[in-house]
Amino acid sequence: MHVLILGGTTEARRLAADLTADPALEVTSSLAGRVAEPRLPEGAVRIGGFGGPAGLAEWLREHRVDAVIDATHPFAERISRNAALAAADTHVPLLVLRRPGWGRVDGDDWHPVACLAEAADALPGLGRRVFLTTGRQGLSAFAHLRTTYFLARSVDAPEPPRPPRTEVLLDRGPFTLDGELAIMRDHLIEVLVTKDSGGTATAPKLAAARELGLPVVVVRRPATPVGVPVAEDVPGALAWLSARR
């Protein structure tokens, strides 16, 4: 049985480790190639795009894939959509593996928005020193805010355009509460901007903002493709796959 994992997340690496331990399975993990030095999963790995849904469908047929598990980042909307179209075209079973989003708790001052453009629109009324933790590809949405200071954290250096008052912090989670508190205090941060990625690796920034009484602009995650089953954790994905063997 050949299983294709669309990866790049902690859950994808855990899933690959579990599946490659089974000699009855052939496992291929696919990474988008957007990170210069990604953490590679166990087993076979391919890096790069497929060429849209038609290219992915062709790859599924050529490599005789029996099941696809989309364990990409919750905001990797394009590949999730392409996977759904390709799976429907080839009649290959597809599962989305998505960790749950974060939940608001007492003391949080959250400002939910639908996209990065709305996040940029919300900032002038919230603060002028921003800790931006939305990744390296979305800085252009904030480029027009010329008087706002941004501390932009990402794994790789962001590309232009970006706001003129931007300081880049290259780092990769998991992060700690003490570390996040130190960053926010040292840079006099007034507002945090984040995507609702879920999980524990980057959640300490939310606790730090809560402790400091800072507002948090939270970009809501896109919906998963209609009609595609969803598992919230690796055991759920393993159970789904076991039912198809």
C-alpha positions, 0 to 999 in steps of 0.5 A, a space after each residue: 500500500 503506497 501512502 502519500 503524506 503531504 507534509 511539513 508539519 510536526 504531525 506529518 513527521 510523526 505520522 511518517 515515523 509511525 508508517 515507515 515502521 510498517 514494512 507492508 507500507 510504502 510511504 512518501 512524504 512531499 514537502 513544498 520546498 519553501 523552507 531552506 533547511 526543512 526538518 526531514 521526515 523518516 522514509 522517502 521524501 520528495 521536495 517541490 510542487 506537483 504542478 497544480 491538481 492535474 500534476 498531482 493527479 498524474 503523480 498519484 496515478 504514475 506512482 500507484 498511490 493508494 491513500 493521501 494524507 494532507 498533513 500540511 500547515 493549516 494555512 496551506 490552502 492551495 495544496 489542500 485544495 489541489 489535493 482534494 481535486 486530485 483525489 476526486 479525479 483519481 478516486 484515491 482516498 484522502 484524509 486531512 490531518 489538522 491539529 485543532 485551532 487555539 481557543 481563547 481563555 480568560 484574560 485574552 484580548 483577541 481580535 479575530 480577522 479573516 486575512 492578513 489584509 484585515 490584520 493590517 487594517 486592525 493595527 493602527 487602533 491597537 499599537 505601533 510596535 508589532 510582533 509579527 509571527 505570520 511567516 515570511 510570505 505575508 509581509 507585503 500585506 503590512 508594507 503600507 504601514 510606514 510608521 509602525 515598527 514590526 518585529 517579524 519572526 520567521 524560519 527564513 528571511 522574508 522577501 520584499 516588499 515589507 514594511 520600512 520599519 521591520 526588524 527580522 528575527 530568524 528562529 524556529 519553534 518550539 518556543 518557551 513562555 520565558 523566551 516569548 516574554 523576554 522578546 516582547 519586553 525587550 522590543 517594547 511590543 504593543 500588539 501580537 499578530 499571529 495565524 491560528 496555527 494551533 499546536 503547542 510549539 508556538 502557543 507560548 506567545 499567546 500566554 506571554 501576550 495574555 500575561 503582559 495584557 497585550 492585544 492579539 490579532 488572530 487570523 482565522 484559519 481557512 476551512 478544509 475542503 468540503 466533503 473531505 474527512 478530517 483527523 485531529 491527531 496522528 492516532 486518528 489518521 492511523 485509524 482512518 488508514 487502518 480501515 482502508 487496508 
